[in-house]
Amino acid sequence: MKKYRLFGVISAVCITLSILSSFVGNSQTPASRVLLSTNPTLERILPFEAEAEKLQSPVTLTLQAVDAAGKHLENTKISLQILTPPRNRWLTTDFPIVEGTKLLEIDATAPDGKLEIQQMLPIRGNYQLLVNVSPLVANAFAPYQQTLNLNVHENPIKYKYFVVIAAFLLSLGLLGGWVIGGQEELQQGEIAPQSVRLLLSALTVVAIVTLLIINISAEVAEAHGSEHHSSSTEVIAPSSQKSQGLEINLSGDKNATVGKLANLVLQVKDSAGEPIKDVALEVKAIATEHNLTVFDYKGIPDEEGKLTWQEQFFDGSPHKIEVEATPLPGSNRQFAPVKVAQEVEVKAIAPPIYIRLIGLFYFTAFVGIGMAIGLLIQHRRTPREISNTNA
C-alpha cells in the first residue's frame, strides 16, 4: 500500500509540474504586436513651438502590425487613438487646454499592415497610442490591441530661458533683502524706512504688471482665431467634386474648439453611386495662418468608400482640411488627381485663472527666496559690524 501511495504522490507531482510548465511555455510564446518607429528619432522629437523662427514639420509615426513570428500582417484594419500627456497642476505646458485630451482618432484600412501618419505633437510629456488591429478577412487572425508610449522631451531652449529668468528674479530678491536687512532708522511717523517702502512699492508694481500681461496675453490668444479668420482671403477647393466618373465629398465639423475632437468624413463614389475603394487618398490638415501642416495621412477608403477620422486642432486659428484623390498604381481606374477641401474655424480657449496665476506664483517665489537670502546675509553681517565697532 505504501508503494502505491508513493507512486500516486509522484504521479500527481509530475502532472502538476507538466501543467505548470505548459502555462509558463504559453506565457513566453511571442504574441502578435505593433512596432512603432518615428522620424525624426525619439530623442530628437520636440513639441510644437508657436512662435518658432523655422517652419516646423510634423513627426512621422509608422505603425507596423506583425504576427508572433514577426511577419507583417496583411489585409488589416488599424484603429489608432493618440492621447496627450496628462495634466500636471504645477508644471503646465504651452497649451494647457490640450493636456489630458485626445489628439487623434482614425480608422485606417492597411492592406500591408502598416499605418503611417504625420502628426504635430503640441506639448511635452508621455503620449499614449492606443492601437487596435483586426482582420479585413474574417478569421484571418485574432484581433488584438496594444498601448504604445511616446515620450516627447521639452525644447532645451526653454530651460535656458528658465535659468535666465530665475537668475534675474533671484538677483532682484537678493538686492531687496540686502536693502531691507540694512534698513535705516525710522523717522518720526514712518512705518518703514524710505528705501524699504520704495522697494515694496516696486515689487507691487512688478506683480501687477506681470498679472496684467498674463491675462491680456490669454485674452489675445482667445481672440486670435477670429481675427485672422476675418482677414483670410485664400481660395480653396470645393468640399464636393464630380469629375471623371468620381464623386468625392468631404464633410464634417466646420467649427471646432481647442481641446475637443472635430469629426471629419470623406466619401468616394462612382457616377452610379457605388462606393469606390481602389483609390489613393492624401489627407492634410493645414494651419492657414502660417501654412503649417499639422496632420498628414496617405491611405485608401474602406469597403464603403469612406475614410473617417477625428482630429483635435490645438492652435486656435483657422485650419484647412485638404484631400487629394489619385489612382492606385496598376489600377484599371485611371483619372487626373481630384482635390477637395474644407475650412475649419477653430475657437481658442483661455486657460483657467489658476493656470495663469501659477507663473505669477513662481515669479514671486523666486523673488522671495532671493530676498530671504539677502536678509540672512545682512543678519549675519550686522553682528560682526557691531562687535567690530565695540572693539
C-alpha positions as semicolon CSV with decimal commas, in nm:
position;residue;x (nm);y (nm);z (nm)
1;M;0,000;0,000;0,000
2;K;0,283;0,239;0,084
3;K;0,440;0,175;-0,257
4;Y;0,110;0,253;-0,430
5;R;0,065;0,571;-0,226
6;L;0,421;0,685;-0,307
7;F;0,360;0,611;-0,673
8;G;0,037;0,816;-0,663
9;V;0,211;1,113;-0,500
10;I;0,492;1,107;-0,755
11;S;0,241;1,085;-1,041
12;A;0,043;1,382;-0,904
13;V;0,360;1,589;-0,868
14;C;0,466;1,507;-1,225
15;I;0,124;1,601;-1,365
16;T;0,125;1,928;-1,170
17;L;0,474;2,018;-1,293
18;S;0,371;1,936;-1,650
19;I;0,068;2,165;-1,629
20;L;0,273;2,447;-1,476
21;S;0,543;2,414;-1,741
22;S;0,282;2,433;-2,016
23;F;0,145;2,756;-1,866
24;V;0,496;2,903;-1,844
25;G;0,563;2,798;-2,203
26;N;0,244;2,962;-2,324
27;S;0,319;3,284;-2,136
28;Q;0,660;3,303;-2,301
29;T;0,524;3,242;-2,652
30;P;0,560;3,557;-2,866
31;A;0,231;3,728;-2,948
32;S;0,117;3,950;-3,231
33;R;0,224;4,307;-3,173
34;V;0,260;4,654;-3,325
35;L;0,601;4,801;-3,400
36;L;0,642;5,178;-3,373
37;S;0,906;5,385;-3,549
38;T;0,939;5,764;-3,571
39;N;1,107;6,018;-3,793
40;P;1,290;6,204;-3,651
41;T;1,412;5,960;-3,390
42;L;1,254;5,971;-3,046
43;E;1,545;6,163;-2,891
44;R;1,513;6,444;-3,146
45;I;1,135;6,495;-3,130
46;L;1,041;6,835;-2,989
47;P;0,694;6,976;-2,912
48;F;0,531;7,237;-3,132
49;E;0,669;7,588;-3,089
50;A;0,404;7,852;-3,155
51;E;0,642;8,132;-3,250
52;A;0,932;7,929;-3,391
53;E;1,155;8,109;-3,639
54;K;1,199;7,798;-3,857
55;L;0,899;7,625;-4,010
56;Q;0,833;7,305;-3,818
57;S;0,738;6,969;-3,965
58;P;0,507;6,710;-3,809
59;V;0,650;6,386;-3,669
60;T;0,617;6,077;-3,888
61;L;0,468;5,786;-3,692
62;T;0,484;5,443;-3,856
63;L;0,287;5,153;-3,707
64;Q;0,353;4,805;-3,842
65;A;0,133;4,512;-3,738
66;V;0,322;4,181;-3,717
67;D;0,232;3,830;-3,608
68;A;0,400;3,619;-3,340
69;A;0,680;3,524;-3,581
70;G;0,748;3,888;-3,670
71;K;0,592;3,857;-4,017
72;H;0,397;4,155;-4,148
73;L;0,021;4,104;-4,128
74;E;-0,181;4,171;-4,443
75;N;-0,535;4,296;-4,506
76;T;-0,575;4,465;-4,169
77;K;-0,780;4,742;-4,020
78;I;-0,581;4,958;-3,779
79;S;-0,763;5,188;-3,538
80;L;-0,541;5,445;-3,371
81;Q;-0,607;5,685;-3,085
82;I;-0,344;5,935;-2,968
83;L;-0,385;6,061;-2,611
84;T;-0,195;6,369;-2,499
85;P;0,012;6,374;-2,177
86;P;-0,194;6,407;-1,857
87;R;-0,236;6,733;-1,670
88;N;0,022;6,845;-1,417
89;R;-0,127;7,106;-1,186
90;W;0,209;7,268;-1,104
91;L;0,401;7,234;-1,430
92;T;0,177;7,342;-1,717
93;T;0,274;7,329;-2,084
94;D;0,238;7,588;-2,362
95;F;-0,109;7,450;-2,444
96;P;-0,267;7,361;-2,105
97;I;-0,613;7,307;-2,256
98;V;-0,470;7,024;-2,468
99;E;-0,334;6,832;-2,167
100;G;-0,515;6,506;-2,090
101;T;-0,724;6,507;-2,410
102;K;-0,748;6,301;-2,729
103;L;-0,541;6,436;-3,018
104;L;-0,645;6,199;-3,296
105;E;-0,870;5,902;-3,369
106;I;-0,859;5,731;-3,708
107;D;-0,975;5,401;-3,859
108;A;-0,743;5,304;-4,143
109;T;-0,752;5,024;-4,397
110;A;-0,399;4,882;-4,418
111;P;-0,352;4,613;-4,688
112;D;0,015;4,569;-4,588
113;G;-0,050;4,601;-4,215
114;K;0,117;4,943;-4,198
115;L;-0,028;5,276;-4,088
116;E;0,182;5,587;-4,143
117;I;0,077;5,936;-4,039
118;Q;0,244;6,270;-3,982
119;Q;0,124;6,443;-3,667
120;M;0,236;6,761;-3,497
121;L;0,281;6,693;-3,125
122;P;0,181;7,012;-2,939
123;I;0,321;6,960;-2,587
124;R;0,593;6,777;-2,399
125;G;0,528;6,462;-2,198
126;N;0,428;6,099;-2,244
127;Y;0,178;6,035;-2,525
128;Q;-0,020;5,712;-2,534
129;L;-0,101;5,543;-2,865
130;L;-0,394;5,302;-2,835
131;V;-0,383;5,063;-3,131
132;N;-0,645;4,804;-3,231
133;V;-0,562;4,561;-3,513
134;S;-0,832;4,345;-3,673
135;P;-0,853;4,143;-3,998
136;L;-1,039;4,261;-4,307
137;V;-1,098;3,894;-4,392
138;A;-1,296;3,713;-4,121
139;N;-1,092;3,478;-3,900
140;A;-0,766;3,553;-4,082
141;F;-0,609;3,620;-3,742
142;A;-0,722;3,703;-3,391
143;P;-0,782;4,076;-3,331
144;Y;-0,554;4,234;-3,072
145;Q;-0,479;4,568;-2,915
146;Q;-0,168;4,733;-2,777
147;T;-0,077;5,052;-2,595
148;L;0,240;5,228;-2,706
149;N;0,415;5,514;-2,528
150;L;0,586;5,809;-2,693
151;N;0,779;6,041;-2,464
152;V;0,842;6,391;-2,603
153;H;1,108;6,597;-2,427
154;E;1,085;6,970;-2,371
155;N;1,276;7,201;-2,602
156;P;1,618;7,266;-2,438
157;I;1,593;7,637;-2,518
158;K;1,305;7,659;-2,267
159;Y;1,541;7,551;-1,986
160;K;1,788;7,825;-2,084
161;Y;1,515;8,086;-2,070
162;F;1,404;7,949;-1,734
163;V;1,756;7,972;-1,589
164;V;1,798;8,332;-1,710
165;I;1,462;8,444;-1,568
166;A;1,516;8,260;-1,240
167;A;1,864;8,416;-1,201
168;F;1,722;8,764;-1,266
169;L;1,440;8,723;-1,014
170;L;1,671;8,577;-0,750
171;S;1,909;8,869;-0,800
172;L;1,622;9,115;-0,766
173;G;1,508;8,948;-0,445
174;L;1,865;8,931;-0,313
175;L;1,906;9,305;-0,367
176;G;1,576;9,371;-0,195
177;G;1,666;9,154;0,103
178;W;2,003;9,325;0,129
179;V;1,837;9,667;0,138
180;I;1,571;9,564;0,387
181;G;1,825;9,386;0,608
182;G;2,033;9,701;0,634
183;Q;1,731;9,925;0,693
184;E;1,779;10,277;0,811
185;E;1,649;10,418;1,138
186;L;1,282;10,505;1,134
187;Q;1,191;10,872;1,123
188;Q;0,905;11,002;1,331
189;G;0,570;10,900;1,178
190;E;0,725;10,644;0,939
191;I;0,609;10,283;0,933
192;A;0,922;10,169;0,745
193;P;1,238;10,335;0,613
194;Q;1,209;10,512;0,278
195;S;1,430;10,255;0,095
196;V;1,210;9,970;0,216
197;R;0,893;10,149;0,111
198;L;1,033;10,215;-0,235
199;L;1,137;9,852;-0,272
200;L;0,798;9,714;-0,168
201;S;0,623;9,959;-0,399
202;A;0,840;9,848;-0,690
203;L;0,768;9,480;-0,620
204;T;0,395;9,553;-0,606
205;V;0,408;9,730;-0,941
206;V;0,604;9,439;-1,094
207;A;0,347;9,186;-0,965
208;I;0,054;9,391;-1,102
209;V;0,219;9,438;-1,442
210;T;0,304;9,065;-1,462
211;L;-0,054;8,966;-1,382
212;L;-0,188;9,211;-1,640
213;I;0,047;9,072;-1,907
214;I;-0,063;8,714;-1,830
215;N;-0,432;8,799;-1,853
216;I;-0,402;9,021;-2,161
217;S;-0,196;8,759;-2,348
218;A;-0,460;8,496;-2,266
219;E;-0,741;8,717;-2,398
220;V;-0,542;8,795;-2,712
221;A;-0,488;8,422;-2,768
222;E;-0,861;8,357;-2,732
223;A;-0,944;8,617;-2,999
224;H;-0,652;8,502;-3,214
225;G;-0,851;8,273;-3,442
226;S;-1,136;8,510;-3,527
227;E;-0,902;8,799;-3,608
228;H;-0,704;8,601;-3,862
229;H;-1,016;8,436;-4,000
230;S;-1,167;8,769;-4,092
231;S;-0,852;8,864;-4,284
232;S;-0,816;8,530;-4,464
233;T;-0,897;8,552;-4,836
234;E;-0,743;8,227;-4,959
235;V;-0,944;8,046;-5,226
236;I;-0,967;7,673;-5,159
237;A;-1,110;7,378;-5,350
238;P;-1,481;7,295;-5,302
239;S;-1,580;7,031;-5,047
240;S;-1,752;6,820;-5,314
241;Q;-1,634;6,731;-5,663
242;K;-1,785;6,531;-5,950
243;S;-1,523;6,457;-6,212
244;Q;-1,415;6,176;-6,446
245;G;-1,677;5,934;-6,316
246;L;-1,593;6,002;-5,949
247;E;-1,790;6,180;-5,679
248;I;-1,581;6,289;-5,379
249;N;-1,745;6,456;-5,081
250;L;-1,571;6,593;-4,772
251;S;-1,799;6,667;-4,477
252;G;-1,783;6,714;-4,103
253;D;-1,746;6,987;-3,844
254;K;-1,673;7,333;-3,982
255;N;-1,635;7,477;-3,633
256;A;-1,401;7,323;-3,376
257;T;-1,274;7,404;-3,028
258;V;-0,928;7,359;-2,884
259;G;-0,927;7,056;-2,654
260;K;-1,210;6,876;-2,837
261;L;-1,219;6,644;-3,138
262;A;-1,367;6,752;-3,471
263;N;-1,545;6,486;-3,681
264;L;-1,447;6,451;-4,047
265;V;-1,573;6,212;-4,317
266;L;-1,463;6,155;-4,675
267;Q;-1,689;5,962;-4,917
268;V;-1,579;5,837;-5,261
269;K;-1,839;5,706;-5,509
270;D;-1,868;5,645;-5,880
271;S;-2,122;5,805;-6,112
272;A;-2,375;5,532;-6,026
273;G;-2,345;5,600;-5,653
274;E;-2,147;5,284;-5,576
275;P;-1,859;5,315;-5,327
276;I;-1,504;5,320;-5,463
277;K;-1,218;5,174;-5,261
278;D;-0,938;5,136;-5,518
279;V;-0,822;5,498;-5,496
280;A;-0,531;5,658;-5,312
281;L;-0,611;5,942;-5,070
282;E;-0,383;6,201;-4,914
283;V;-0,533;6,396;-4,626
284;K;-0,375;6,712;-4,490
285;A;-0,473;6,946;-4,208
286;I;-0,308;7,284;-4,256
287;A;-0,298;7,581;-4,018
288;T;-0,357;7,854;-4,275
289;E;-0,208;8,135;-4,066
290;H;0,147;8,008;-4,128
291;N;0,068;7,748;-4,397
292;L;0,180;7,483;-4,148
293;T;0,087;7,117;-4,197
294;V;-0,018;6,966;-3,863
295;F;-0,152;6,631;-3,989
296;D;-0,088;6,419;-4,298
297;Y;-0,216;6,072;-4,388
298;K;-0,194;5,863;-4,706
299;G;-0,425;5,565;-4,740
300;I;-0,731;5,417;-4,909
301;P;-1,105;5,416;-4,831
302;D;-1,277;5,129;-4,653
303;E;-1,525;4,883;-4,805
304;E;-1,792;5,156;-4,809
305;G;-1,565;5,401;-4,988
306;K;-1,528;5,606;-4,670
307;L;-1,247;5,745;-4,461
308;T;-1,347;5,870;-4,116
309;W;-1,130;6,035;-3,855
310;Q;-1,150;6,270;-3,559
311;E;-0,888;6,534;-3,507
312;Q;-0,810;6,799;-3,248
313;F;-0,686;7,138;-3,364
314;F;-0,470;7,253;-3,073
315;D;-0,396;7,600;-3,214
316;G;-0,686;7,844;-3,202
317;S;-0,658;7,967;-3,561
318;P;-0,828;7,881;-3,895
319;H;-0,737;7,545;-4,049
320;K;-0,792;7,385;-4,387
321;I;-0,866;7,016;-4,447
322;E;-0,741;6,916;-4,790
323;V;-0,785;6,576;-4,958
324;E;-0,637;6,472;-5,291
325;A;-0,756;6,155;-5,466
326;T;-0,528;5,982;-5,718
327;P;-0,546;5,641;-5,892
328;L;-0,366;5,348;-5,729
329;P;-0,059;5,219;-5,917
330;G;-0,167;4,945;-6,158
331;S;-0,538;5,017;-6,111
332;N;-0,778;4,993;-6,407
333;R;-0,940;5,315;-6,287
334;Q;-0,724;5,600;-6,416
335;F;-0,806;5,969;-6,373
336;A;-0,642;6,305;-6,313
337;P;-0,595;6,397;-5,945
338;V;-0,909;6,537;-5,783
339;K;-0,888;6,768;-5,482
340;V;-1,150;6,870;-5,223
341;A;-1,109;7,094;-4,920
342;Q;-1,295;7,244;-4,627
343;E;-1,223;7,529;-4,389
344;V;-1,248;7,473;-4,014
345;E;-1,281;7,767;-3,779
346;V;-1,106;7,680;-3,451
347;K;-1,209;7,855;-3,131
348;A;-0,932;7,918;-2,880
349;I;-0,999;7,862;-2,510
350;A;-0,832;8,082;-2,249
351;P;-0,668;7,880;-1,967
352;P;-0,841;7,887;-1,626
353;I;-0,737;8,164;-1,389
354;Y;-0,544;7,927;-1,161
355;I;-0,317;7,831;-1,452
356;R;-0,250;8,198;-1,522
357;L;-0,158;8,253;-1,159
358;I;0,092;7,966;-1,150
359;G;0,351;8,174;-1,337
360;L;0,296;8,467;-1,102
361;F;0,338;8,232;-0,805
362;Y;0,674;8,109;-0,933
363;F;0,792;8,463;-1,009
364;T;0,703;8,572;-0,658
365;A;0,863;8,260;-0,506
366;F;1,198;8,328;-0,675
367;V;1,193;8,689;-0,559
368;G;1,101;8,574;-0,207
369;I;1,384;8,319;-0,196
370;G;1,632;8,582;-0,312
371;M;1,500;8,826;-0,051
372;A;1,535;8,565;0,225
373;I;1,898;8,503;0,124
374;G;1,967;8,879;0,126
375;L;1,812;8,916;0,472
376;L;2,014;8,622;0,602
377;I;2,339;8,771;0,473
378;Q;2,263;9,107;0,633
379;H;2,158;8,936;0,957
380;R;2,491;8,753;0,981
381;R;2,686;9,064;0,876
382;T;2,530;9,306;1,124
383;P;2,653;9,138;1,449
384;R;3,008;9,137;1,316
385;E;2,993;9,508;1,241
386;I;2,857;9,575;1,588
387;S;3,128;9,368;1,755
388;N;3,398;9,544;1,549
389;T;3,254;9,885;1,650
390;N;3,251;9,794;2,020
391;A;3,609;9,674;1,994
